[in-house]
Amino acid sequence: MTVTVRKLEQLLGGLAEVERSEARDYSSFSVRGKRFGYFWPRTRTVGLKQEISEQLALVAERPDVFEVQFTAGGFGWVVVYLDGIDADELAELLYEAWRLSAPEELVAETPFTRTARA
């Protein structure tokens, strides 16, 4: 069970209006100026915005795949190890992170479907 960088890119491509910023050691992902995720190639991890309850549930359930990154503004960010997750689960977590940052009208236009996970 592992997600390739190419698959991560495909999943991000299925989300509307994703803006990518590159830094020296990581990439960040935003929607209309609001950040929802990070990718660190060196560690093959992504950091994703989640509800605090989801962050805690993921970490408690599978601490080998998820870890607490930080909490801010009522959200719990979670680190996801790409080598421990499958593409379907990552697609759901990416969509949820995106949904928590996207404006309501954009979310209404972009429901989570099988094609959004392409």
C-alpha positions as CSV (number, residue, x, y, z in Angstrom):
1,M,0.0,0.0,0.0
2,T,1.7,3.1,-1.2
3,V,0.8,6.3,-3.2
4,T,3.3,7.5,-5.8
5,V,4.1,11.2,-6.3
6,R,2.5,10.9,-9.7
7,K,-0.7,9.6,-8.2
8,L,-0.7,12.4,-5.6
9,E,-0.4,14.9,-8.5
10,Q,-3.3,13.3,-10.3
11,L,-5.5,13.5,-7.2
12,L,-4.7,17.1,-6.7
13,G,-5.5,17.7,-10.3
14,G,-9.0,16.5,-9.7
15,L,-9.7,19.3,-7.3
16,A,-10.9,22.7,-8.5
17,E,-8.7,25.8,-8.4
18,V,-5.7,24.3,-6.6
19,E,-2.9,26.8,-6.3
20,R,0.6,25.3,-5.8
21,S,3.5,27.1,-4.2
22,E,7.1,25.8,-4.1
23,A,9.5,26.3,-1.3
24,R,13.0,24.8,-0.9
25,D,12.0,21.7,0.9
26,Y,8.2,21.4,0.3
27,S,5.2,22.3,-1.8
28,S,2.0,23.8,-0.5
29,F,-1.5,23.6,-1.8
30,S,-4.2,26.3,-1.5
31,V,-7.6,27.0,-2.9
32,R,-8.5,30.7,-3.5
33,G,-5.6,31.7,-1.2
34,K,-6.5,29.3,1.7
35,R,-3.9,26.6,2.4
36,F,-5.1,23.0,2.8
37,G,-2.0,20.9,2.3
38,Y,1.8,20.4,2.0
39,F,4.0,17.8,0.4
40,W,7.6,17.0,1.5
41,P,9.3,14.9,-1.1
42,R,12.3,14.0,1.1
43,T,10.1,12.3,3.6
44,R,7.3,11.3,1.2
45,T,4.7,12.8,3.5
46,V,1.8,15.2,3.1
47,G,0.3,17.5,5.7
48,L,-3.4,17.9,5.4
49,K,-6.0,20.2,7.1
50,Q,-8.7,18.2,8.9
51,E,-11.3,18.6,11.6
52,I,-9.6,18.1,15.0
53,S,-11.8,15.1,15.7
54,E,-10.7,13.5,12.4
55,Q,-7.0,14.3,13.1
56,L,-7.2,12.5,16.5
57,A,-9.1,9.6,15.1
58,L,-6.7,9.0,12.3
59,V,-3.6,9.1,14.6
60,A,-5.2,6.9,17.2
61,E,-6.3,4.3,14.6
62,R,-3.0,4.1,12.6
63,P,-0.1,5.9,14.2
64,D,2.3,4.2,11.7
65,V,0.5,6.1,8.9
66,F,-0.7,9.4,10.5
67,E,0.8,11.8,13.1
68,V,-0.4,15.1,14.5
69,Q,1.3,18.0,12.7
70,F,-0.3,20.9,14.6
71,T,-3.6,22.5,15.4
72,A,-4.6,26.0,14.3
73,G,-7.8,28.0,13.9
74,G,-10.0,25.1,15.1
75,F,-8.4,22.6,12.6
76,G,-6.1,19.7,13.2
77,W,-3.4,19.2,10.6
78,V,-2.3,15.6,10.1
79,V,0.9,14.2,8.6
80,V,0.2,11.3,6.2
81,Y,3.0,8.9,5.1
82,L,2.4,8.0,1.5
83,D,4.0,4.6,1.9
84,G,1.3,3.6,4.3
85,I,-1.9,4.7,2.6
86,D,-3.8,3.7,-0.5
87,A,-5.0,6.1,-3.2
88,D,-8.7,6.0,-2.4
89,E,-8.2,6.9,1.2
90,L,-5.7,9.7,0.3
91,A,-8.2,11.0,-2.2
92,E,-10.9,11.3,0.5
93,L,-8.5,13.0,2.9
94,L,-7.3,15.5,0.2
95,Y,-10.9,16.3,-0.8
96,E,-11.8,16.9,2.9
97,A,-8.8,19.2,3.3
98,W,-9.7,21.1,0.2
99,R,-13.3,21.3,1.2
100,L,-12.4,22.8,4.6
101,S,-10.6,25.6,2.8
102,A,-12.7,26.2,-0.4
103,P,-15.7,28.6,-0.5
104,E,-19.1,27.0,-0.2
105,E,-20.1,27.7,-3.8
106,L,-17.0,26.0,-5.2
107,V,-17.6,23.0,-2.9
108,A,-21.1,22.8,-4.2
109,E,-19.8,22.8,-7.8
110,T,-17.2,20.1,-7.0
111,P,-18.7,17.2,-5.1
112,F,-16.5,14.2,-4.2
113,T,-17.0,11.6,-6.9
114,R,-15.0,8.8,-8.4
115,T,-14.0,11.2,-11.3
116,A,-12.7,13.7,-8.7
117,R,-10.3,11.0,-7.6
118,A,-9.0,10.3,-11.2
